[in-house]
Every structure is written in C-alpha cells, then in structure tokens.
Amino acid sequence: MSARSQFAAATGTIAALPARLIEPLMYGLQRLVGIKRMPWVFLIPNLTAVVLFALLPVFINIFYSVSGSDRLFPWDRPLIGGANYATLFDCGNYLDPSTCSRDLFWRALGNTTVFVPIQVTVMIGVALITALCLNREIRGRGFFRGIFFFPVMLSPVVVALMWQWILQRNGALNGLMGAVGLTPVNWLVFPNTAFFWSVFITVWAHMGFYTIILLAGLQAIPRDVYEAARMDSASPWRSFTKITLPLLKPVLLVVFILAVIRSVQTFDELYVLTGGGPGSATMLMVQYIYEVGFASQPRNFGLAAAASLLLGLALLIFTAIQMRISRGGAND
C-alpha cells in the first residue's frame, strides 16, 4: 500500500472515530424509542431552539402589547387589553399625523410607506441590471462580482459612518464640489436630500446580495433557449422580455419578498447616519419602535410591542398576497 493510501486510510479512521463512539448510544436510543420515532430525536434540538428563540419571543411580545406599566418583568405588568392599540390609532385625521396622539408613529409609518416602494424598486432594478452585466463574458468578471458584493460584508454601522464622513458639511463630497467651484451642500440637513441619500446608501449597501441571487437565477437559464432566439433573429430586448424575465420570475419573487422585508426593517444605517432626522424626515417604523421601547423615558414597552406586532402582521399579509398572486400567475 502506498504512503498516500495509508494516509487516506488513517484519516478516514480518525474521522469515523466520533461516529463509532456514539454508535452504541444511538443503538440503545433506537431500541428505547423505536425506529419510527428516531427522526424526532434529531428534530427535538432544532425545534427547541425555534420555540425558545422564535415562538416564545412572539408570545411574550403579544403579552407586552396588551399590558401596561414601564416595568420590564411580565409579572409586574397589569393587563390593559387593547389600550396600546387604541392609543396608536387615536387620530382625528389619519392623513394628518399632527392630529394623532402618537404623531411620530404615523410619521414613521408614512415615511416607511414612501421609503419601501422607492427603495425596493431601485434596489431590484439596479441589482437586475448589474446581474445582467455580470452574466456576460467580460474581462475580470470575478473581480467585479466581488466588488459589487463587498458592501454586503460591511457592518451597517461602518457603512453609515463612512457615508456620514462623505456627506457631512466638511466631508469628501463637498470637498470635491468645492474643488470644481460648486457650492457645498448640507446633504443631511434638508429633508429631501436626507431622504434621497437614505435610499441611495441602503441600496448601495445591500444591492450586492440580491445581485448574487439574480445572477444565480440567470445562470440557471439554459443557453440553448437564447441560441434558438438568435437563430430566429430575436432582438436583445425581445429575448429579455420573452425569455429572461419569464424564466427569472420565481427568483424575482424571492428577491422581491426579501427586499421588502429588509427594507421595512431598515434601522442601523439610518439611525447612525441621520438619527431619523432632520426632524422625523427619515424615521422609519423600526426606529420608532426602538425609540419608544428603549430610548425614551419612561420606556413604553407595551406601545413598542403593539407597533412591532402591527408591522409584523402587515408584512405577513403582504407576503401572503404576493405569494398568492405569484401562484395564480403560475397557474395561468
């Protein structure tokens, strides 16, 4: 036997050693619970983790939403029913946040309603164009794929601090503008420019993730289909609309749902970049929940829990509708 074969055999023996050690335990456990119940033995650890870290927090959050007081422990919080929800919806005119008892909630909801469609549309559009470009035979394709994905690996706080340094009054962008004779701008002081940069930065930070997903979907499309289209003298636009988009539809659906959920949950970048300002121009729902539940004094855990449940319910309904529409389109 050669030295390489001996090394491979020794490595295999060492790798199999843990399995051999627990083999008697598995045999005994199988005799105890029966072979039909053995799958549950392997599922119980995962199910326990799901219950402890996913389902239990949801039920605790529901309890907090129907209880009052600023006390943290559940046994110190009296039940108040739907009073927190009534407070959130206490408005003279739902289109005018100033008439609401919790005007910041409705301002955050309005900002989120505007921010999410714009950000998701731009995100998917830019990611799709980038994926189409990176799917072509270009020089240095692997390098460019890494470059576009690099911002995804950065911490949201790092991204926000970096762009804050670029956009501040004496930042890099105003320095470049001053060098070419343009007047510096307070980018993060005015509501419109602050909102624009909020969309731009979040798209820049997360676009690479969706680009990779779309690129994988594009590479799964058979090349024979495009070759047949070229033989039929189909234009690039026709190939894109009649071949690429229909075959990419399941991937686009996944990207769309993930992008919406991620957009609604936007917090880190904007909290560090603008703090929700100027005023409340860039405050989104997650920041409102954080401010009410943890940053303000006294802390209103019940109101924050109610707002978070309303946000989660809206996401569930939206996702269910989108999945239903997608299945209906597939059946047609």
Number of C-alpha atoms within 10 A of each C-alpha: 5 7 8 9 10 11 11 12 12 12 11 11 12 11 11 11 11 10 11 11 10 10 12 11 10 13 12 11 14 15 10 11 12 11 11 8 11 15 9 12 12 10 10 11 11 12 13 12 12 12 13 12 11 12 13 13 12 15 11 12 19 16 18 26 26 20 24 21 17 15 15 13 8 14 7 12 17 13 15 14 13 12 17 23 17 12 14 19 16 15 18 12 10 13 12 12 19 15 14 20 15 16 18 19 23 24 23 23 19 17 18 21 14 12 20 21 15 14 22 25 15 16 26 20 14 18 26 21 13 21 24 17 14 20 16 9 8 10 9 9 14 10 9 15 18 12 12 21 19 14 18 17 12 12 13 21 15 14 21 22 15 12 18 19 14 16 21 19 17 13 15 15 18 20 18 12 13 13 10 9 9 11 11 16 17 15 20 21 15 14 15 14 14 23 22 16 18 23 21 14 18 22 20 18 21 23 25 25 18 26 26 20 17 25 21 15 18 20 12 11 14 10 10 9 13 17 12 11 16 13 9 9 11 15 10 12 10 12 16 15 11 13 15 18 14 11 17 17 14 15 17 19 14 14 21 19 17 14 23 20 18 15 23 21 17 22 21 18 22 25 19 16 26 22 17 21 18 16 12 16 19 27 27 30 26 21 22 24 22 17 15 21 20 14 13 10 10 12 18 23 24 28 25 25 26 26 23 20 16 13 17 15 12 12 16 13 11 15 17 12 12 15 15 12 12 15 12 10 9 10 7 6
